[in-house]
Each structure stands twice: as structure tokens, then as C-alpha cells.
Amino acid sequence: MKILKLPKEKLDLFASVVQQFGELHAPVEQDGRYVFKRLTRWSDARLEYDRTILPPKKYFLPPREALFRYRPGEGFVPNTDGLDQRIILFGVHACDVYAINILDRVFAGKYKDPYYQARRKNIAIIGIDCLPDKQCFCRSMRADFVDHGFDLFFYDTGDYYQALVGTALGDDMVLATGNLFEPVDAAEIDDYKRRSWNKRRAFQVDVEIRDLPEIFEMEYQSEIWDELGEKCLSCGSCSMVCPTCYCYDVADDVELGSRAGKRTRLWDSCLFASHALVGSGENFRGSRSSRIKYRFYHKQRGFVAEYGRPSCVGCGRCVSACPVHIDVVQVIDRLRRVEDVASR
């Protein structure tokens, strides 16, 4: 992996040059919060943001997309709109890059998703390091640093950004800028180490994930699930903002008076009352307590069994979005407390 540096005053010039590789999208401020969207001017970009409302997942797995249309005599015609659009996501945090790597394993595994794969191929990622706030626990989830899944990754070291070149495309971006990038020297290496240490000390939230799957298994009948079920609204906000939730529903929209229509995929949530409802009328998770327990179990137990790590990356979005203030860290800490177990 190549390591270079880019003077901060040349970042806007780099951004103008790199647009030859795709349409530039970055975090912008919207009503006091941040969203990824297409830039009309570089000055709108806000790289020192805490978190966006929706994660970059929305570019790879859109909230709603038509998969194909069908019509008698024509058969099934796949929808390819936008799949070949080249986009550059500028300013993606490490936890969100890690989340995309998780989605890669899901949608590029045994059952490959061609729609996700096409977008992933055509979307470049330029990451940027960040400092944690009171809702970040990505360090606990081992997602505060990534070594793959990006084309370039920038670290703020004062007057410079240190740039990690992660792919051949990232190298092409560097070469296209001529001599904007420079080699790093010992001073910049020390600056990087200093920032890395300061970031480590800045985390205000910590959660222990060692042997967590076993504890979840032991606490399957815990009273905490009923308490959370009483509190949870089943609104699905946590799933909508989660960078690794990938549940979706599929619906056929049939044109009235014909057998033609289109098949649409849209985001779903395991917290919705209809999520486990089947055609016979049976609902395998009819209670809110069973649904919220399933969400926690999938993140911290089921995904570990399938892929070897939790699917949570500690971004804090679910904590920010929950209208009744259910906090995943507090839930895990409570499950771990020995005194709670002893008092039963």
C-alpha cells in the first residue's frame, strides 16, 4: 500500500481533477445534520462531520429500486438504469467503509446480487479519518480503522492529509493530479502516530464484545427483552439508518387490467410487525419483544456465527435515530452485569 501526503490547501484542486473519474458526492449540511449527496460546488462539502443521517449503503442498496419489468410477449427485462453510473463517494468514515466491506461479503458471497455488484464496481470510495463523539463506539467493534475497501483514504495530520492508496483506481487518481501528492517523511509519520494515539484516547464509549455471542446465548430468556419490547415502537428507524442492515422486501406492481408490471425491491426491517408474517396468517415474531431480541441477536450472535464478526460497526446512528432512546451499548452492558444475573 502506497502512502503519500497532500497539502490541505490543494484539496480543492484534487477534488476538481478527480471528477474525471465520476460524479462527486460528499457529506453536506442539511438542517443541522449531514447527508451524502451530489456536490454542485466543492465549498458545500463538510468533511469534518460526525455522521450522516443515512449511511453510504444507500448508493449500493437503494431504499427502493425496480429490479425488472415484465409484459406478455416481452418476458422479463432487467432494469439497468443507473447501474453504470460512475460515482465518487468523498469523505467516507472508516466505520462506513467497514460496513461496506460487510455488505460485500453478504451480496458477493454464495448468492451474488448483480445489482449490488454493478454499483459496487462503479462507485469509488475516498475515505477520511474522523474523531469520535459521545455516541461513537467503532473502536470497540474494531471498525475505527480499515486497511481495504477504499480507493484512497485521507488522514488529517495538521497541514497535510496523509493518503493511503488502496487500489489501482486510487493510484490512477493520484497520477491524474500530477505533482499534487508528495512522499511522506519522518515528521509526517510521527504526526500520524500522534493523531492515532489522540483518537484512541478520545473515545468516550466502550463496549466489550469478547465472548458476547456466548452471553447472548445464555441471556436468551432475559427479562430485558420484554422491557425493551414495551419501550420499542417498531418504527424501524434503527434499521433504516444502520450501515449494515440489508433486509429488503420485494413487491410486484401490476398495471391495472393487464399482466404487465414491475418488480420492486425496498428496504425492510426486522422490527416491522409484518416482517415475519407469512401467507397463512402466522407471524413468527408477533411480539415486539421477540423482534427487538432478534435484531440484537442477528447483529451480535447470528452474524458472528456466519461471518466471524458482529455486523455492528459502532457508528452510533441507531442511538441517534431511536425516538425512545434505546441504546445498544447500554443493552449490552446490562446483559453483562453480574449483579443483574445474581438478583434473579
ChimeraX attribute file (.defattr): number of C-alpha atoms within 10 A of each C-alpha:
attribute: neighborCount
match mode: 1-to-1
recipient: residues
	/A:1	9
	/A:2	12
	/A:3	17
	/A:4	18
	/A:5	22
	/A:6	23
	/A:7	16
	/A:8	16
	/A:9	10
	/A:10	13
	/A:11	15
	/A:12	12
	/A:13	13
	/A:14	19
	/A:15	15
	/A:16	13
	/A:17	15
	/A:18	19
	/A:19	15
	/A:20	13
	/A:21	17
	/A:22	15
	/A:23	16
	/A:24	22
	/A:25	21
	/A:26	22
	/A:27	27
	/A:28	22
	/A:29	15
	/A:30	11
	/A:31	7
	/A:32	6
	/A:33	13
	/A:34	19
	/A:35	20
	/A:36	25
	/A:37	16
	/A:38	18
	/A:39	15
	/A:40	10
	/A:41	9
	/A:42	17
	/A:43	9
	/A:44	13
	/A:45	21
	/A:46	16
	/A:47	17
	/A:48	12
	/A:49	17
	/A:50	19
	/A:51	23
	/A:52	20
	/A:53	19
	/A:54	15
	/A:55	23
	/A:56	26
	/A:57	20
	/A:58	15
	/A:59	16
	/A:60	20
	/A:61	21
	/A:62	14
	/A:63	14
	/A:64	14
	/A:65	16
	/A:66	19
	/A:67	17
	/A:68	16
	/A:69	19
	/A:70	17
	/A:71	15
	/A:72	10
	/A:73	7
	/A:74	9
	/A:75	10
	/A:76	16
	/A:77	12
	/A:78	14
	/A:79	15
	/A:80	12
	/A:81	10
	/A:82	11
	/A:83	18
	/A:84	13
	/A:85	13
	/A:86	18
	/A:87	21
	/A:88	21
	/A:89	22
	/A:90	22
	/A:91	24
	/A:92	25
	/A:93	29
	/A:94	25
	/A:95	27
	/A:96	26
	/A:97	29
	/A:98	26
	/A:99	25
	/A:100	21
	/A:101	16
	/A:102	22
	/A:103	21
	/A:104	18
	/A:105	13
	/A:106	16
	/A:107	17
	/A:108	14
	/A:109	10
	/A:110	8
	/A:111	9
	/A:112	13
	/A:113	13
	/A:114	12
	/A:115	18
	/A:116	18
	/A:117	16
	/A:118	16
	/A:119	19
	/A:120	20
	/A:121	14
	/A:122	18
	/A:123	21
	/A:124	24
	/A:125	24
	/A:126	24
	/A:127	26
	/A:128	21
	/A:129	21
	/A:130	21
	/A:131	17
	/A:132	22
	/A:133	15
	/A:134	10
	/A:135	20
	/A:136	23
	/A:137	24
	/A:138	24
	/A:139	20
	/A:140	17
	/A:141	19
	/A:142	17
	/A:143	20
	/A:144	25
	/A:145	15
	/A:146	17
	/A:147	13
	/A:148	17
	/A:149	22
	/A:150	24
	/A:151	21
	/A:152	27
	/A:153	28
	/A:154	24
	/A:155	19
	/A:156	19
	/A:157	20
	/A:158	13
	/A:159	12
	/A:160	22
	/A:161	23
	/A:162	28
	/A:163	25
	/A:164	23
	/A:165	24
	/A:166	20
	/A:167	17
	/A:168	11
	/A:169	16
	/A:170	22
	/A:171	16
	/A:172	14
	/A:173	21
	/A:174	21
	/A:175	12
	/A:176	15
	/A:177	15
	/A:178	10
	/A:179	9
	/A:180	15
	/A:181	20
	/A:182	14
	/A:183	12
	/A:184	15
	/A:185	10
	/A:186	8
	/A:187	9
	/A:188	19
	/A:189	13
	/A:190	12
	/A:191	16
	/A:192	18
	/A:193	13
	/A:194	13
	/A:195	16
	/A:196	17
	/A:197	11
	/A:198	12
	/A:199	16
	/A:200	14
	/A:201	10
	/A:202	13
	/A:203	18
	/A:204	12
	/A:205	16
	/A:206	16
	/A:207	16
	/A:208	12
	/A:209	16
	/A:210	9
	/A:211	9
	/A:212	17
	/A:213	20
	/A:214	11
	/A:215	15
	/A:216	19
	/A:217	11
	/A:218	11
	/A:219	15
	/A:220	13
	/A:221	11
	/A:222	14
	/A:223	11
	/A:224	16
	/A:225	21
	/A:226	17
	/A:227	12
	/A:228	19
	/A:229	17
	/A:230	12
	/A:231	14
	/A:232	20
	/A:233	15
	/A:234	18
	/A:235	14
	/A:236	20
	/A:237	18
	/A:238	22
	/A:239	23
	/A:240	23
	/A:241	24
	/A:242	26
	/A:243	28
	/A:244	22
	/A:245	23
	/A:246	16
	/A:247	13
	/A:248	15
	/A:249	12
	/A:250	15
	/A:251	11
	/A:252	15
	/A:253	13
	/A:254	15
	/A:255	11
	/A:256	8
	/A:257	6
	/A:258	9
	/A:259	10
	/A:260	18
	/A:261	17
	/A:262	19
	/A:263	18
	/A:264	16
	/A:265	18
	/A:266	15
	/A:267	18
	/A:268	19
	/A:269	23
	/A:270	22
	/A:271	27
	/A:272	19
	/A:273	17
	/A:274	14
	/A:275	18
	/A:276	16
	/A:277	14
	/A:278	10
	/A:279	6
	/A:280	6
	/A:281	8
	/A:282	10
	/A:283	14
	/A:284	13
	/A:285	20
	/A:286	16
	/A:287	15
	/A:288	22
	/A:289	21
	/A:290	17
	/A:291	25
	/A:292	22
	/A:293	22
	/A:294	19
	/A:295	18
	/A:296	17
	/A:297	18
	/A:298	19
	/A:299	18
	/A:300	21
	/A:301	23
	/A:302	18
	/A:303	16
	/A:304	16
	/A:305	12
	/A:306	10
	/A:307	12
	/A:308	10
	/A:309	19
	/A:310	22
	/A:311	23
	/A:312	26
	/A:313	27
	/A:314	28
	/A:315	30
	/A:316	24
	/A:317	22
	/A:318	23
	/A:319	20
	/A:320	17
	/A:321	18
	/A:322	18
	/A:323	13
	/A:324	11
	/A:325	12
	/A:326	17
	/A:327	14
	/A:328	16
	/A:329	18
	/A:330	11
	/A:331	14
	/A:332	18
	/A:333	13
	/A:334	14
	/A:335	18
	/A:336	16
	/A:337	10
	/A:338	9
	/A:339	9
	/A:340	10
	/A:341	12
	/A:342	7
	/A:343	6
	/A:344	7
